[in-house]
Amino acid sequence: MSSLFRSLPSVDACLRWLEEALPSAPHSVLLESCRLVLDQLREEIRAGRLTDETELRPEAVRPRLLDAARRKDRPRFCRVINAAGVVVHTNLGRSVLAKEAQEAVRVAASGYSNLEFNLETGERGSRVSLVEDLLRSLTGAEAALVVNNNAAAVLLMLDTLCKGGEVILSRGQLVEIGGSFRIPDVMERSGATLREVGTTNRTHLADYERALSENTRAVLWVHPSNYRVIGFHSSVPPRELANFAHDHGLPMLEDLGSGSLMDFSPWGLHDEPTVPDVGRQGNDGVTFSGDKVLGGP
Ligand SMILES: *Cc1c(COP(=O)(O)O)cnc(C)c1O
C-alpha cells in the first residue's frame, strides 16, 4: 500500500498537465479537479479497491483528471430531454415559455428597464403595479401581488393573515409538493397553528365546525396537485366551505397549486379549477404558481 501511495502523481504534475490540456479553464477549477481525483485515488488505495500500480500511471490518471475538470467547468444548468411523460414537470423546468414570453425576458434582461420606475411621474415606481391590473382582469380578483413562487405566497399569506392563530385544514389536503414544500412545515414557519380536521379520505362540514374556536383565523383549502383520492371519499365543496367560513367571520384561503387561467377540459384535463372559478366560489385569497400551467417566467 505504501508503495502505491508513493506512486501517486503530485498535485503539481497533475495541474501542469491539465493546464496544457484545458488552457481556457480557470486555474481554481483545475486545481480543485486535481485534488478531487487524488483524494479519490487515495481513498481507493486505502479501501483496497486500487491494487495495481498501472492504474496510477499518467495514461490512467489523465482521463480521470480531464473528466473531473470538464464536469466542474460546464454550466450546472442545462437543457434536458423530458421523457417523463409529464408535460409540466415540477423538476424539469415546468412550462416552456411561449415565444413572446421568451422575447420579453430577453429584452428585459439585456438592458435597463422601468422595473421600479414610473415613466409617467418620473419617480420611483412599484414593480407590483406593472402586473396587478393585468392579473385583476385575468382573474377577477380585487387585488393581486406577485412574489418569488407559490411556496413564498402561501407562507406570506399565512404569516400576514393567520399568525398567532389557528388555521383549519382537512387531513385530505396535507400535501407535500416536490419534496420540500409541505403544508404542515410552511404553516409552522408562518407562525400559524395547523388545526387538522377529518380523515385522509373523508372530511365533513361538521369536522370544520367542531374545530372552530376564538383563535381560528381562517379556513384553508389546498389543491392536491400531485395525487388523487379515489374510492370512498368526500370533501366539502369549496363554495359551501366559503359560506361556512364567512358565516363565522373568517376568510377562506386557497393554495391552488398550478393556477390555470383557462378551462382545459376541451383538451381532456378535467376537474382542474381555474383561478377565476376559485374567486367565484367565494374564496377570499388564492395563491398559485406562475411557472406551472400559467407558463410565466
Ligand atoms: C407547486 C405547488 C406549490 C409550490 O409552488 P412553487 O411555485 O413551486 O413554489 C405549493 N402548493 C401546491 C398545491 C402546489 O401544487
The ligand as a MOL file (V3000), in Angstrom:
LIG
                    3D

  0  0  0     0  0            999 V3000
M  V30 BEGIN CTAB
M  V30 COUNTS 15 15 0 0 0
M  V30 BEGIN ATOM
M  V30 1 C -46.4760 23.5030 -6.8240 0
M  V30 2 C -47.2580 23.7670 -5.6160 0
M  V30 3 C -46.7320 24.5770 -4.5860 0
M  V30 4 C -45.3580 25.1900 -4.6810 0
M  V30 5 O -45.3200 26.0860 -5.7460 0
M  V30 6 P -43.9050 26.7080 -6.1990 0
M  V30 7 O -44.2750 27.6510 -7.2850 0
M  V30 8 O -43.0780 25.5590 -6.6270 0
M  V30 9 O -43.3380 27.3810 -5.0090 0
M  V30 10 C -47.4970 24.7960 -3.4690 0
M  V30 11 N -48.7240 24.2480 -3.3270 0
M  V30 12 C -49.2730 23.4590 -4.2880 0
M  V30 13 C -50.6370 22.8810 -4.0520 0
M  V30 14 C -48.5570 23.1990 -5.4700 0
M  V30 15 O -49.0860 22.4220 -6.4290 0
M  V30 END ATOM
M  V30 BEGIN BOND
M  V30 1 1 1 2
M  V30 2 1 2 3
M  V30 3 2 2 14
M  V30 4 1 3 4
M  V30 5 2 3 10
M  V30 6 1 4 5
M  V30 7 1 5 6
M  V30 8 2 6 7
M  V30 9 1 6 8
M  V30 10 1 6 9
M  V30 11 1 10 11
M  V30 12 2 11 12
M  V30 13 1 12 13
M  V30 14 1 12 14
M  V30 15 1 14 15
M  V30 END BOND
M  V30 END CTAB
M  END
